[in-house]
């Protein structure tokens, strides 16, 4: 994914060795878990002597895509860290059947026992991950009490929200997550669409009280897991180990999924919006310096720069496009969300939205939803598709879409926090879906989508059970549309778009009421109705922040000053020196690096020096490894060509 390609090229630049140092190709190791072997790529600093802190990345991404994760080994170019990439079960080249993190919890203790045996490992362990690797990091934090910390990007601690939203299958996101068009890992589970399925429980981190690792959460307002990240941050600050709570931090920028790709975060373009240059930084830091500060402060404990700069909450307040007059600034706080007033905006049959509640005794609108011709996904919090904030003009022309708009704003409206939609609805079908989008309508008529939500009607009460609604019976539903931080400028309008599909991002409901299936059959057309009557009001609830909160903004006076500070050796995560061995019974050949034929003329040629006899003997006495992986070598070569010419900046 974009993270795999981008973040490590950045890390290579950040942690490039001094000009007189060499980079050593990774150790390709396997260790036995039951009757199967799990593959690890391990890279040690160039000299490989001494004790090193470990940064682990546990990747469930299967097949060819997972090989991109070799790039992350570049992090170990820093002379004082080692990086261990574990390919989880069934994720080639690891053995076994791919199980989508199903065996990760039970494999954690064997992995830690394996790691402890290495003489180069000093007992300090940290975790890094994005998307499903981030879910793996959350799981690791609950099962490894001595984990020193973690940084998680664009991820959910629970697997269910990755695959389903309020009972609606996120087909495109699921296929992307597993890097496969077929859905074999999910098939054969009778209750797969229920959030309390044991299938999801096995793959979810649901016990924040077991976490003692200071955590840095990084998300984007237009990424699919931003609400899950906010919820996890709140859980950690309220339920994790008490001494750790003040050390958790969350940073949210105006990014789409994959913003850690240099092409994404270093460009002001997100979807069809063009933000000011300040969005290409994380608060005041480039992404390179941000990662460097985290490692220096939270992993190596050589600096306190990171914790002095970043408050518990750092977020970007978005404004209209590249305009700077409102919004488009970074803000910091000790708490989330900022104080706001829940403000109801009612939908009316004539297509208007206002603060005035409806007075009509009978008011509604009906449309036909045909699963064979679903409303298309245009922008939104998705991946791979044309994601992010995009104009909904084409969607709004459809007959199966209802559109409601406010009057032009007479002053800026600050919406910061979670947005909810409450609708009275009915359908003549046995089951159906309802979807809602919130857009910012510009003076030129552009209708830019900011938030969205969708719900399967049978799950209107809970995602833990099905509760079918009698056909043609009105029922109230509430959709969480996720959180945002947005200023709607003077002269702009707010718009709500209601439909019953969002394809291909979500699998269309066949309207038959049949048991959930990844391949629904015999779809039927549903007549779906939304009500706007006095006793059946439909409305959205906006968290409106007073304008002077931002116009006279002053950052909290000071950061929390907790009595406990992370750092120091962790004996729980290591064995006594006499119980350890060398790098890993390594038998691969440390041959001299040969540049690819298309090497850039200006790139340095990096040579691996001959090993000393002592190093050679130590390597051969180390861990059960299978030799040289040509993919690892080719990716490693690419990384050198891309990243090593840049020297690590000296801290000013």
BELMOJO-V820131 format. One record per helix or strand of 3 or more residues. SS is the DSSP state (alpha for helix, beta for strand). FROM is the first residue (numbers start at 0). TO is the last residue. Records with the same first field share a line. If there is no record, write none. Layout:
SS=FROM-TO, FROM-TO
//
This chain:
alpha=1-13, 62-76, 103-115, 131-142, 159-162, 170-177, 183-185, 197-200, 207-209, 225-238, 244-246, 261-264, 276-279, 286-298, 304-308, 370-372, 392-395, 456-458, 546-550, 570-572, 576-578, 612-619, 629-642
beta=26-32, 35-42, 51-58, 80-86, 120-129, 146-152, 213-221, 248-255, 312-317, 328-332, 340-346, 351-353, 363-368, 401-404, 412-426, 432-440, 446-455, 474-487, 492-498, 525-530, 538-544
//
